Amino acid sequence: MRKLVSLLFIWSFPLSVFAAFGDKPVNWSSSESVDFQDYVVRSLNRQNAIVQNYWAHYWLNQRFLKLNLASPSPVDSTLPLILKDPTINAFAIPGNVIAIHTGLWRATDNESELISVLAHEMAHIALDHFSRLTQKSNQQALTLATGILVSILLAQENPEVANAALISTFAGTAQSRLTFSRAMEVEADQLAQSIMANTRYDTEAGRVFFQKLDDNASSAYEFLMTHPLGNTRSSKLSANTSAPSSKPDERLYLFLKAYVQGNSDVADLPLPAIQSDPANPDLHFAHAIKQVSQESDTATNSQRFKKITQIFPSFLPAHFELLNLQISQDSSAVCDTFNQLNNRAQKEFLTLNVIENMKRAAERCQHRAATYYWHGQFLWQSGREAEAIAFLGRSLKNEKETNQAALLKTLLSQFTSRYERFN
């Protein structure tokens, strides 16, 4: 009960907090969007709502970037997230946050279906739908953003209360707003299909997925409430668009789909041979994950991921998995891997388990400034903001090296500013 009360308190304060974003609260700058994204991640991590699978987030972000390159209206500073929620749902909120539930992964039969939903949520942002929602009331889009966020947080404690909060958030009280929302849904569908037409994905996937959900409405209740009129939307999407000439091999996607959901039987799932697509780092990584699930020799498994880092030096999931295995085997190579990752990792969105491993590696390598940095980040991203600020304040007093002290000072200033805005 205490946790539920604290979550309801979260619902009560954000509207006044967002006043700091100005008279046009949805037209945020890129830096303001990033600040809000940080707040969302901290709030969700506090409730253990984000899937702690870096490869899946990296994969999703790479697909988003490809869609963005193919879009006539690309968007900036967008954060795709994967949430631990069995309901079939996805959403975008002001601040350019897109979330995909694990339940939606489960409901998709192929990669194109999932990407059609990602493209749809991206289209809401590209079409500036949130600003259009605020034409009548500056609070509407803020209510939308915080209402979705609080429903996610509530879902960790009471799914029925969360579902009611989410439906209330989307439906509102005015029929005109609901109708407008339906019009925007169709508009987003059409832009999403146009974006997918410029990619290798099947543009029919959105139509097929909406129809499938309508045919199984009882299991897709939440998605149909938040993304209404599935049959109507399906009929309004253009027919006979550029579907792939041959059916793609979906085994890699099905492997990732099972991995996202934490299935323990990934070792039994088939994968395409690496020779079928040797330039695909995700395929190499999937094979390594499968082999690791069958092999208990940590040193051998480390060599598998080290080889991937040598072939694909920019493929971060392999580097982080290598670091994880080296830490677990107490390898002397930990520091070499950590030093290669330290600066690059500071510029990326990282899942909490990766941040913890960076902290552990910094401690193991007796890298004092990096230890301060990653320990502070771990506390902050865990939702322990006051602890993070106090820790960085103490660390800054102990850091004598000028450049490292400047880095910690910048981080402390950023944390303090965000904490004052959102807490």
N, C-alpha and C positions, 0 to 999 in steps of 0.2 A: 504493500500500500504506500509506503514512503516513497518508493521509486515512481509510482504512478502520480503521486501528488507533485513530485519535482518535475515530471514531464508536463503536467498540466500547467505548471508555473512557466515553463518554456513557452507555452502557447500564449501566455498572457503578456509577455514583455516585448517581442520583437518589433511590433509596429512602431512604438515610440523610439526604439533603437534605430530603426531604419530612417527615421527623420533626418539623421545625420547625412544621408545620401542626397538630400536636396529636395527641391520642389517637384522634380521629375524622377521619382525613385527608381523607375525601371530603366531609364536611360543612363545606366551606370557606365563609368569609364572602365577600361580593361583592368586597371589596378583595383577598382572597387569590386568588380566581378571576382577577381582573384581573392580579395579579402573575404567576400561572402562564401566562396568555394571552400576556403580554409575553415570558416565557421561551420559549414555543413559537414565537412570531413571530421572535424573534432567532435561535433555533436553525435554523428553516427558511430564513430569509433568508441565513444563513451558508452554506447549501448551495444557494442559488438555487432553492429548491423552491416558492416562492409565485409565482403568476401576477402579473406586474407590469402589471395592467390595473385601474385604479381604478374605471372605470365598471362593470365586471363585479362587483367586490366590493360597490360601492354598490347595484347592482341586487339582488344576492343578499341583502344586509342589509335592504333595503326589503321584500323578499318575506318574510323571516324576521319582521320587525316586524308585517306584516299577519297572518301566521299566529299570532303571539303574542297579538295583539289578539283573534283568533277562538278562542283556546284557553281551555278551562275551567280550565286549570292553567298560567298564564303563567309564564315563567322570566326570571330577571334576568341581567345581565352575561354575555351569550352572544356569542361571536365566530365568525361564519361565515367560512371561508377557502376559497380556490380553489387547489388544488395542481397543479403541472405533473407529472402522472403519467398515462400513457396507459391504465393499468388501469381497469376499470370498478369503482369503489369509492367509498364515502363512509363516514364514521364520526363518532361523538361520543366525547369522552373527558372524564374528570373535569376540573373547572376550566371547564366549559361552553364547550368548543371544538368546533365542527362543521366538518368538512372535506369538500369535494366535489372529486373528481378530475376533470381535464379529460376523461379517458376516459369518465366517467359522463355528462358533457355530450354527448359524441359519441354515446353509446348511446341517448339520449332522443330521441323523435320530436316532442315538444311540451313546452310549459312545464309543463303539469299533471304530466307524468311526473317531471320534475326536482323540482318542488315536493313531490310525494308522498314522495320520498326525503328532502328537507329536513325535511318534517313528521315523518317517521319518526325521524330523528336527534334532532330537537327533543323528540319524545315520550320518548325514552330519558332525557333530562335532566328533563323534567317529572314522569316517573314515579319519579324518584329511584333508578334502577336501579343506579347506581354504589354507593350506600350499601348496597343489598341484596346486592351482590357482596362487601361487606366484613363481612357478618355472621359468617362463619366465620374470616376472616383479614383483619387490617387491611392486609396487604400486597397483597391481590389486586387492588384497584382501582388502586393505585399501579403495580403491574406492568402492568395494562391500559393506563394512561395513558402511562407511559414506554415500554412495549413498542411501542405504535403509533407514538409519536414516533420512536423509534430506527429502526423499520422504514422510515419515510419518509426519514430521513436516510441510511440504508444504500442506499435505492433510487437515490440520486444517484450511488453508486459501483458497486454490485453488485446488480442487481435480483433475482437468484436467492437471494442471502443474505437480502435484505430480505423476499422472499416467505416464506421459511422462518421468519424471525423473527416475521412477522405471524401466520401460521397457528399457530405455537406459542403466541403471546400469546393468541389468541382461543380456541383449542381447549383449552389447559391440559392437565392430566394426569388429571383426574378426570372420569369420564363424568357424574357427577351435576351437575357445574358446566356441562358442555356442554348437558345437558337443560334445566337452569334457564335457560341463555342462550336456548335455542329458545323457551321459554315467554315470556320477556321480549320476544323479537322479535315474536311474535304480539301480545302486549299493546301493544307500541309501534305496530304496524301499525293496530290497532283505534283507538287514540287518534288517530293521524295521520289516519285516515279521518274520524273524528268532527270533528277540527279543520277539515279541508278542506270538510266539509259546510256549515260556516259561512262559506265564502268562495265566490268565483266559480269555483273550480277544479273540475275533473271528479273526483269521488270514486272513479270507476272506474279512474283512472290508475294507482294503485298495483297493483291486480290485474293490469292489462294489462302493466305493466312487469315484474312478477315472472314472469309467464307467459312473456314474451318472453325473459327471461334464462334461464329453464329450458329453453326450446326451443333456445337457443344456448349451452349450458353451457360449451363449450370456450372461447368468447371472454369469458365472464363468470365464469371460474373463481374469481378472487379475491373478487368480490362474494358468490358463493354460499358460499364458505368462511367469510366473516365475517358473512354474513347468511343462515343456513342455512334449508333447507326451503322453497324458493320456491313449489313447487306447493301444499304444505300451507298455507302462509300465504295464498296467493292464494284457496284454497277457503274459508278462514275469514273472509275479508273479506266484509262484507255486500254482497249483490247488489242491483241495481235501486235504488241510491241516487241522489241528485240530480245526474245528469249535466246539463251545459248543454243548453238547449233547441235551440241551434244551434251548429254547429261554429265555434269561434273562429278568427280570422285568426292564423296562427302565423308569418307572415313576419318580424315583428320579432324573435320568439324565435330563429328560424333564423339571422337575421343576427347576433344577439348570440352564439349558439352558435358560429358560424364565427369571430367576432371573438375570443372567449375562447381558441380553439385556435390563434390566430395565422394564420389562413388569409389569404393575400394576395389572394384573389379576391372579397373582400367588395364591391368596386365592381360586380361583376356580379350580386349578389343582389338580388332585388326586395324592395321595402318597401311597406307600405300608404301611401296618400297622407296627408299631415299633416292634411288636412281631415277624414279619417275619424275622427281622435281628437286634436283640436287641443289638448286639455288634458293630453296625455301627454308629459312632458319627455323620456322615453326615446326616443320616436318622433322628436321634433325632433333629438335628439342623434345618433341613428342616421343620419338623412338628412344631417346635417352631416359625420359621419365618412365617409359614402359620397362626398359631394361633395369632401371634402378628398383622398380617394384618387384623384380624377380631376382635381384642380386644383392646380397648382404655385404659384400666387400666394398667398404666406403672408398678406399683408395682407387679401386677400379672404376667406381662410379664417378669419382672426381675427375679422372682422366677423360671420361666421356664428355663431361661438360667443358673441360679445358680445351678439348679438341674443337668444340663448337665455338668457343670464344676466339680461337685462332682463325677459324674459317670465316666467322661472322663477328668481327670485333665490336661492331656497334649494337649487337643484339644483347641488350641488358639482361633479360631473364636468365640466360646461361651464366653470365658473370655472377649474378646474385645466388643462383643455385650452387655454383662452384664454391662461393664463399661460405654458404650454409654447410656444405659437406666438409669443407676444410675446418670450419669451427668445430663441427661434431667429432672429427677425428683428431683434433688438436694438432693440426698440420703446421709445419714451419712455413708453409707457403701462404698462410693467411695474410701476412703483412704485404706481400707482393700484390695479391689480389685486391686487398683493401686500398692500397696506395693508387692502384690503377682506377679504382672506382670512386674514390672520395670526392673529387671535384665534380665529376659527372653526375654523381647521385644527388648532389645538392640542388641540381636544376630540374629534377624529375619529380612527378607525383609517385610516391612510394607507399606500398601497403605497410601496415604497422609491423608486421613480422620482419620485413626487410630492414626497416629503420632500427629495430631491436638488434638485428644481426650486425648492422653497421656500428652500432654502439658497442657491442661485444667485441668486434674486431678491433676497434679503436682502443679499447681497454687492453686487449691482449697485446697489441703492438706498442703500448705505452705512448701513444700519440696524444699528448695532453690536450691540445687545442681541439683536435677532432673528437676526443672523448667528451669535452664540454659541449661541443656543437651537437653531436648525435644524442647524447643523453638529454640535452635540452629539447631537441626535436621529438624524442620519444615521449617525454612527459607532455609536451604541448599537443602532439597529435593524438595522444591517448585521452585528451580532454582534461588533463590535470594542469590547467593553465597557470594557476597561482604558484604551484610548485615549480613549473618550468621557469617562470620569471624570477622567482627567488633563487633558483639554482644558477641561472645565468648571471644574475647580479653578483653572487659569491664568486663564480668562476672568473668573471671579468677582473675582479680585484687580484686574482692570483696569476693572471696571464701577463707576462712581461714582454713577450714578443709583439712588436708593434702591429704587424699585418694581421696576426691572429686575433689580437685584442680588438682591432677594427672590425673584423668579421663578427666577433661575439657582440660587440656594441651595436652593430647594425641589426643583428638578429634580435637582441634584447629590445631595441627600439621598435622593431616591427611587431614583436609579440605584445609589448605594452600598449601600442596604439590599437591593435586589434582587440585586445582584452577590454580596453576602455570603451570601444565602440559596441561590442557585442555582449558584454557581461555586466 
